Structure formats: structure tokens, C-alpha cells
């Protein structure tokens, strides 16, 4: 995080709208490929409405066996970052713009951290959902990462 990084307040000032909700749900929790059943997880869910639609349309989910199997029949966007590709499965209608977005190593690290801890990130037009499971990272760090990601999407609108 640097002093030039965007903040949630600066994104709102630029016209983005955000709704925050606390999430508690009982579900299997996956961490590093291991599934824990009957776990209650809690986290924060941010739903952003950008001033203009971004050119990226994608859902980032945790890589699972069914995704590995589907790669036999369908192409999946790969980033050539083996650590990222092992954790994150990308569902996208536009591999070119999504691939360009993921060229930024910090974006890949943010997505990998959120998805690897059981969270979700999706972008559809002007709608961005960023939900993370509470872990050892501070809320301020997670929000700074989210602001960086949303700012990068706004720059692509």
C-alpha cells in the first residue's frame, strides 16, 4: 500500500457507489485445497456500482476438481503465473480484456488472496462484487486491496 493508492472514499468521490454487508454462513470452507465441513464463516461483502461499465467481465472462483476436469473440454484463461492459476479459476466471456487486466501482478495477488481464503470477486458490466472471508489480514489492508482493484476496473471503463 502506498500513499498514491486509491481509497474507498476517493472511489466514491469519483462516482462509484458501494453497499457493504456482513456475511455469516454455514458452509464447507476450503483452504489450500482442503475442505472443512460444518464451518461457519463470516466476512464482508462489498457491492460496487461503477460510474461506467468496465471492459472486464469475469467471475473468479476457487479452483476445484470439477474445474480441472472441465479444462480437458474447455479452454480457460491462464495467466502464466502458476501460483495464481493453481488457486483461481476464471469464468469469463472476454479473455482478451480479462487477460490484460490480470497482467498487473498486484491484481493477481489480490484476487488470489481473496479467492484462496474462500472469498469471491465478480465483475459484470458496472457491477463489482468483492467478498472476503475474515482472516488474519486487517480490514484496512483488505479494503486497500479492494480499492486498488476497483480503481483499476474504473480505469478500464
N, C-alpha and C positions, 0 to 999 in steps of 0.2 A: 504494500500500500504506500503510495506516495502522496505528497501534498497536491499534486495535479490530478489525482484520481477524482472521478465524479462522486457525488454523494446522492442519497435518496432525495434530499431537498433540492439539489441542483437539477435533477431529472424532472421533478415536479414543476420546477420553475420553467423548464424547457417545454412543458406541455404534457408530460406523461402523467397518467393518473394511476394510483395504486390502491389496492384494497388488501388489507392484512387480516389473516385469521389464524388462530391457534388450532392445531390439528392433534387429536388424540384418537388413535385407532388400534384395535387389536388385530394383528395380522402376523403372518410369518415375517420375520426380519432377516434379511440377507446381509452378510458382511464377509467380504473377501471370499465369496462363493459358498459360504456355509449358511444354511438356513436354520433359524431358530423358530420353533413354532410356539404359539400361545404368548407371544411377546406383545406388550402394549408399548407402542411408540408414540412419541409426541414431537411436534415440531412446529414450524411456522410456514405458512403458505402465502406467498405474495402473488396477487393477480394484477398484472400491469396492462394498461391500455396505452399504447404508444400514440403520439400525435399523427403518425402516418404508418402504414404497414411496412414492415421490414421485408427485404427480399429473401429472407431465410424462412423456410417452413420446415420444421423438424420437431421430432419428439426424441428425447434422449432417455433411454431406459437401461436398466442393469442387464448386462449380457447374461443370458441363461442358456441352458442346454437346447431349448427349442429354437433359439436364435442361431446357435451354432449349426443345428441341423438344417434350418431354412437357408443358410448360406450355400448349401450344396445346390439348391434350386434357384435361388435369387441372389442378385448382386447386392452387396451392402457397401455403403461408403466406408472406406478405410482411410486413415489419416497418415499412415506410415509411422505413427507413434505407437509402438507395440503395447506399452503400459496402458495407454488410453483405449486402444482397440480391444484389449482383453477385458476391460471393465464396462465399456459403454457400447450399447447397440443403438444405432441411429436409424430412425424411421424418417424418411424424407421424400418429398416429391421432387425436390430440386437439388440434386447432388452437386451441381456446379457452385451455386451461391452458398450452400451449406458448407461445402469443402473449403471455399475461400474464407468463410467466417472462422472455421476451425484451424486456419493456418496460424493464428495467434496462439503461441504456447500458453499464455496466461488463460485464455478462454478454455483451452483443452484441460488445463489443470483445474479450473473452477468446475467445469462440467464433470470431470472425473471424480472430484472430491464429493460433490453433491450426490451424484448417482451412486458412487461407491458406498456411501453411507445410508443408502435406501431412499434418497430423495428423488425428485423429478424436475425436469426442465422441459418445457414445450413452447414452441413459437408457431403461431398460426396467424398470419396477417399482422394486425396491430395488437394481438393478444399474446401476452407472455405470462406463463405460469412458472414460478420458481418456488419449489417447496423443498425444505430441507429438514432432516431429522436432527434433533438436538444432539450434539456430541460434545467433544472437548473443546472445539473451537468457540471463540467468543461470538456473541451475536453481532458485535460491531465488525468483526472480521468477515463473517458471512454476509452481512449487509454490504460491506465494501466490495466484496466479490460480486454480489448481485448487481450493484450499481455499475460496476465496470462492464458486466455482461450486457445489461440493458442499454447502457450508453453506446456500446459497440453496435448493438442492433439498431438503435436510433440513427446512428451514423450511416447505416445501410438503407435507410428508408428513402 
